Amino acid sequence: KTKVYETRSENLEELREKIVNVSNSITPDFLTNVIETFYVRLRHCQVVEGHQFEHLI
């Protein structure tokens, strides 16, 4: 998101192009890290039965 909006897009086509370019630069390692982090957060959520847990991470 940050990379897409670094500079203002002049039109929708330019915005679309930025989104496609940034999406294409996402690596498998990055996606693996996102998934692992999601599961860690999910486990924290289960432990605290859905209550706030951000301060524990």
C-alpha positions as CSV (number, residue, x, y, z in Angstrom):
1,K,0.0,0.0,0.0
2,T,2.8,2.4,0.9
3,K,4.6,1.8,-2.3
4,V,1.5,2.3,-4.4
5,Y,0.7,5.6,-2.8
6,E,4.3,7.0,-2.6
7,T,3.4,9.4,-5.4
8,R,0.0,10.6,-6.5
9,S,-1.5,8.9,-9.5
10,E,-2.7,11.1,-12.3
11,N,-5.5,8.7,-13.3
12,L,-7.0,5.3,-12.7
13,E,-4.9,3.6,-15.3
14,E,-1.7,4.8,-13.6
15,L,-3.0,3.7,-10.2
16,R,-3.8,0.3,-11.7
17,E,-0.4,0.0,-13.2
18,K,1.3,0.8,-9.9
19,I,-0.9,-1.8,-8.1
20,V,0.0,-4.5,-10.7
21,N,3.8,-3.6,-10.5
22,V,3.9,-3.7,-6.7
23,S,1.8,-7.0,-6.7
24,N,4.2,-8.6,-9.1
25,S,7.2,-7.7,-6.8
26,I,5.8,-9.7,-3.8
27,T,8.1,-12.6,-3.2
28,P,7.1,-16.1,-2.0
29,D,9.2,-15.5,1.2
30,F,7.2,-12.4,1.9
31,L,3.9,-14.3,1.6
32,T,5.2,-17.1,3.8
33,N,6.1,-14.5,6.5
34,V,2.7,-12.9,6.2
35,I,1.0,-16.3,6.7
36,E,3.2,-17.2,9.6
37,T,2.6,-13.9,11.3
38,F,-1.2,-14.3,10.7
39,Y,-1.1,-17.7,12.5
40,V,0.8,-16.2,15.5
41,R,-1.8,-13.5,15.8
42,L,-4.6,-16.0,15.4
43,R,-3.2,-18.1,18.3
44,H,-2.9,-15.0,20.5
45,C,-6.6,-14.2,19.7
46,Q,-7.6,-17.8,20.7
47,V,-5.6,-17.6,23.9
48,V,-7.3,-14.4,25.1
49,E,-10.7,-15.6,23.8
50,G,-11.0,-12.8,21.3
51,H,-10.1,-9.9,23.7
52,Q,-7.3,-7.4,22.9
53,F,-3.9,-8.9,22.6
54,E,-1.8,-6.4,20.6
55,H,0.0,-5.4,23.8
56,L,1.2,-9.0,24.2
57,I,2.9,-9.2,20.8
